[in-house]
């Protein structure tokens, strides 16, 4: 019993650290969007700087997972739980990397006037944030239905990606002076689309954790 109690205590701590990492990334997305909308260079630089904090969170959680496996030798569902967290933090870290990538483009575009107000790009980014929140919630609560919702949310991200790219291409064909800025925005929406893919990967690992099987 004491051994099991200690294992559950450490596993709960692991989950708490995962929630902290997810919350930090949600803030990164919020600040990334604000910086982009307001062309706020200082805020964009803060997002870039905080990426090191997320890298350290990943390292700590990864080490905790390895030590938990080594000390407690978990089996069956407990081992799946830990293995899933190892996979999840990798995707979370990649999402944070893309926040950094987008913030670098914000700095690059900071001295230019946007050729049109940003509408669909922030909308796409907020949907990605919703996906992150959903996967973290479903991971902690082991809610399979919530994890499955993320796949539908990713379809919305893909639709927005196609719409924005098509719109940017149309502007580029009509006005050659906006080609460079449109190209930069294409990179931004591609990073957002990849963030959605990483969130979907996380939902698949959650499904595996709960059921022992991957999504079809």
CORLIN-V417069 format. One record per helix or strand. SS is the DSSP state (h for helix, s for strand). FROM is the first residue (numbers start at 1). LEN is the number of residues. If there is no record, write none. Layout:
# CORLIN-V417069
ss/from/len
SS/FROM/LEN
SS/FROM/LEN
This chain:
# CORLIN-V417069
ss/from/len
h/2/37
h/41/32
h/76/33
h/120/22
h/144/31
h/176/36
